[in-house]
Amino acid sequence: MAKTSPRLKARLRRKQHIRKHISGTAERPRMAVFRSSKHIYAQIIDDERGVTIAAASSLIPEIKSKASDLEDKKAVAKEVGRIIAQRAKEKGVNTIAFDRGGYLYQGRIKALADAAREVGLDF
Protein backbone atom coordinates (compact mmCIF):
# COMPACT_ATOMS: atom_id res chain seq x y z
CA MET A 1 0.00 0.00 0.00
CA ALA A 2 1.55 3.26 -1.15
CA LYS A 3 1.31 6.45 0.85
CA THR A 4 -0.03 9.60 -0.75
CA SER A 5 2.67 12.23 -0.82
CA PRO A 6 2.16 15.37 1.29
CA ARG A 7 2.54 17.53 -1.85
CA LEU A 8 -0.26 15.65 -3.61
CA LYS A 9 -2.48 15.89 -0.53
CA ALA A 10 -1.90 19.65 -0.36
CA ARG A 11 -2.70 20.08 -4.08
CA LEU A 12 -5.91 18.07 -3.75
CA ARG A 13 -6.93 20.16 -0.73
CA ARG A 14 -6.35 23.37 -2.73
CA LYS A 15 -8.24 21.86 -5.67
CA GLN A 16 -11.30 21.15 -3.49
CA HIS A 17 -11.21 24.70 -2.15
CA ILE A 18 -11.13 26.11 -5.69
CA ARG A 19 -13.92 23.83 -6.93
CA LYS A 20 -16.23 25.03 -4.13
CA HIS A 21 -16.23 28.45 -5.78
CA ILE A 22 -15.83 27.69 -9.51
CA SER A 23 -18.47 25.92 -11.56
CA GLY A 24 -18.95 25.88 -15.32
CA THR A 25 -22.22 27.02 -16.86
CA ALA A 26 -23.45 27.14 -20.44
CA GLU A 27 -22.62 30.87 -20.63
CA ARG A 28 -19.29 30.57 -18.80
CA PRO A 29 -17.85 27.04 -18.86
CA ARG A 30 -14.90 25.99 -16.72
CA MET A 31 -11.45 25.37 -18.18
CA ALA A 32 -9.85 22.64 -16.09
CA VAL A 33 -6.09 22.08 -16.30
CA PHE A 34 -4.13 18.99 -15.27
CA ARG A 35 -0.36 18.91 -15.30
CA SER A 36 1.77 15.79 -14.99
CA SER A 37 5.53 15.62 -15.03
CA LYS A 38 5.61 15.03 -18.80
CA HIS A 39 2.30 16.29 -20.21
CA ILE A 40 -0.37 18.94 -19.79
CA TYR A 41 -4.10 18.58 -20.39
CA ALA A 42 -6.89 21.16 -20.64
CA GLN A 43 -10.61 20.79 -21.12
CA ILE A 44 -13.55 23.16 -21.21
CA ILE A 45 -16.49 21.77 -19.24
CA ASP A 46 -20.15 22.71 -18.80
CA ASP A 47 -20.76 21.41 -15.27
CA GLU A 48 -24.53 21.96 -15.42
CA ARG A 49 -24.93 19.45 -18.26
CA GLY A 50 -21.85 17.41 -17.38
CA VAL A 51 -20.39 17.81 -20.87
CA THR A 52 -16.87 18.45 -22.09
CA ILE A 53 -17.10 21.10 -24.81
CA ALA A 54 -13.47 21.06 -25.97
CA ALA A 55 -10.25 19.35 -24.96
CA ALA A 56 -6.57 19.48 -25.83
CA SER A 57 -3.40 17.98 -24.46
CA SER A 58 0.25 17.57 -25.25
CA LEU A 59 -0.58 14.07 -26.53
CA ILE A 60 -2.69 15.13 -29.53
CA PRO A 61 -1.01 14.55 -32.92
CA GLU A 62 -0.90 18.29 -33.75
CA ILE A 63 1.39 18.94 -30.79
CA LYS A 64 3.21 15.60 -30.69
CA SER A 65 4.56 16.22 -34.19
CA LYS A 66 5.80 19.69 -33.13
CA ALA A 67 7.10 18.59 -29.71
CA SER A 68 10.65 17.99 -30.92
CA ASP A 69 10.74 21.52 -32.43
CA LEU A 70 9.42 23.17 -29.27
CA GLU A 71 12.08 24.14 -26.76
CA ASP A 72 10.63 23.02 -23.44
CA LYS A 73 7.47 22.02 -21.56
CA LYS A 74 6.43 25.66 -21.23
CA ALA A 75 6.39 26.03 -25.03
CA VAL A 76 4.28 22.88 -25.29
CA ALA A 77 1.85 24.34 -22.71
CA LYS A 78 1.55 27.51 -24.82
CA GLU A 79 0.66 25.43 -27.86
CA VAL A 80 -1.98 23.50 -25.86
CA GLY A 81 -3.42 26.85 -24.71
CA ARG A 82 -3.66 28.10 -28.30
CA ILE A 83 -5.36 24.92 -29.52
CA ILE A 84 -7.88 24.73 -26.66
CA ALA A 85 -8.80 28.39 -27.22
CA GLN A 86 -9.26 27.85 -30.97
CA ARG A 87 -11.45 24.79 -30.35
CA ALA A 88 -13.53 26.72 -27.80
CA LYS A 89 -14.01 29.64 -30.21
CA GLU A 90 -15.18 27.19 -32.90
CA LYS A 91 -17.85 25.95 -30.48
CA GLY A 92 -18.93 29.52 -29.69
CA VAL A 93 -17.31 29.82 -26.26
CA ASN A 94 -15.70 33.21 -25.63
CA THR A 95 -15.75 33.51 -21.81
CA ILE A 96 -14.57 30.86 -19.36
CA ALA A 97 -13.84 30.34 -15.66
CA PHE A 98 -10.23 29.19 -15.19
CA ASP A 99 -9.74 26.20 -12.87
CA ARG A 100 -6.02 25.78 -12.23
CA GLY A 101 -6.62 22.48 -10.44
CA GLY A 102 -4.76 23.36 -7.27
CA TYR A 103 -1.53 24.19 -9.09
CA LEU A 104 0.23 27.48 -8.51
CA TYR A 105 -0.43 30.07 -11.23
CA GLN A 106 3.10 30.07 -12.60
CA GLY A 107 5.20 28.25 -15.17
CA ARG A 108 3.27 25.92 -17.48
CA ILE A 109 -0.16 26.82 -16.04
CA LYS A 110 0.45 30.53 -16.63
CA ALA A 111 1.85 29.89 -20.12
CA LEU A 112 -1.27 27.91 -21.07
CA ALA A 113 -3.59 30.62 -19.72
CA ASP A 114 -1.69 33.46 -21.42
CA ALA A 115 -1.73 31.65 -24.78
CA ALA A 116 -5.50 31.08 -24.48
CA ARG A 117 -5.98 34.78 -23.73
CA GLU A 118 -3.91 35.75 -26.79
CA VAL A 119 -6.24 33.76 -29.06
CA GLY A 120 -9.22 35.58 -27.58
CA LEU A 121 -10.65 33.64 -24.64
CA ASP A 122 -11.82 35.96 -21.88
CA PHE A 123 -11.25 35.04 -18.22
C-alpha positions in Angstrom: 0.0 0.0 0.0 1.6 3.3 -1.2 1.3 6.5 0.8 0.0 9.6 -0.7 2.7 12.2 -0.8 2.2 15.4 1.3 2.5 17.5 -1.8 -0.3 15.7 -3.6 -2.5 15.9 -0.5 -1.9 19.6 -0.4 -2.7 20.1 -4.1 -5.9 18.1 -3.7 -6.9 20.2 -0.7 -6.3 23.4 -2.7 -8.2 21.9 -5.7 -11.3 21.2 -3.5 -11.2 24.7 -2.1 -11.1 26.1 -5.7 -13.9 23.8 -6.9 -16.2 25.0 -4.1 -16.2 28.4 -5.8 -15.8 27.7 -9.5 -18.5 25.9 -11.6 -19.0 25.9 -15.3 -22.2 27.0 -16.9 -23.5 27.1 -20.4 -22.6 30.9 -20.6 -19.3 30.6 -18.8 -17.8 27.0 -18.9 -14.9 26.0 -16.7 -11.4 25.4 -18.2 -9.8 22.6 -16.1 -6.1 22.1 -16.3 -4.1 19.0 -15.3 -0.4 18.9 -15.3 1.8 15.8 -15.0 5.5 15.6 -15.0 5.6 15.0 -18.8 2.3 16.3 -20.2 -0.4 18.9 -19.8 -4.1 18.6 -20.4 -6.9 21.2 -20.6 -10.6 20.8 -21.1 -13.5 23.2 -21.2 -16.5 21.8 -19.2 -20.1 22.7 -18.8 -20.8 21.4 -15.3 -24.5 22.0 -15.4 -24.9 19.5 -18.3 -21.8 17.4 -17.4 -20.4 17.8 -20.9 -16.9 18.5 -22.1 -17.1 21.1 -24.8 -13.5 21.1 -26.0 -10.3 19.4 -25.0 -6.6 19.5 -25.8 -3.4 18.0 -24.5 0.3 17.6 -25.2 -0.6 14.1 -26.5 -2.7 15.1 -29.5 -1.0 14.6 -32.9 -0.9 18.3 -33.8 1.4 18.9 -30.8 3.2 15.6 -30.7 4.6 16.2 -34.2 5.8 19.7 -33.1 7.1 18.6 -29.7 10.7 18.0 -30.9 10.7 21.5 -32.4 9.4 23.2 -29.3 12.1 24.1 -26.8 10.6 23.0 -23.4 7.5 22.0 -21.6 6.4 25.7 -21.2 6.4 26.0 -25.0 4.3 22.9 -25.3 1.8 24.3 -22.7 1.6 27.5 -24.8 0.7 25.4 -27.9 -2.0 23.5 -25.9 -3.4 26.8 -24.7 -3.7 28.1 -28.3 -5.4 24.9 -29.5 -7.9 24.7 -26.7 -8.8 28.4 -27.2 -9.3 27.8 -31.0 -11.5 24.8 -30.4 -13.5 26.7 -27.8 -14.0 29.6 -30.2 -15.2 27.2 -32.9 -17.9 25.9 -30.5 -18.9 29.5 -29.7 -17.3 29.8 -26.3 -15.7 33.2 -25.6 -15.8 33.5 -21.8 -14.6 30.9 -19.4 -13.8 30.3 -15.7 -10.2 29.2 -15.2 -9.7 26.2 -12.9 -6.0 25.8 -12.2 -6.6 22.5 -10.4 -4.8 23.4 -7.3 -1.5 24.2 -9.1 0.2 27.5 -8.5 -0.4 30.1 -11.2 3.1 30.1 -12.6 5.2 28.2 -15.2 3.3 25.9 -17.5 -0.2 26.8 -16.0 0.4 30.5 -16.6 1.9 29.9 -20.1 -1.3 27.9 -21.1 -3.6 30.6 -19.7 -1.7 33.5 -21.4 -1.7 31.7 -24.8 -5.5 31.1 -24.5 -6.0 34.8 -23.7 -3.9 35.7 -26.8 -6.2 33.8 -29.1 -9.2 35.6 -27.6 -10.7 33.6 -24.6 -11.8 36.0 -21.9 -11.2 35.0 -18.2 
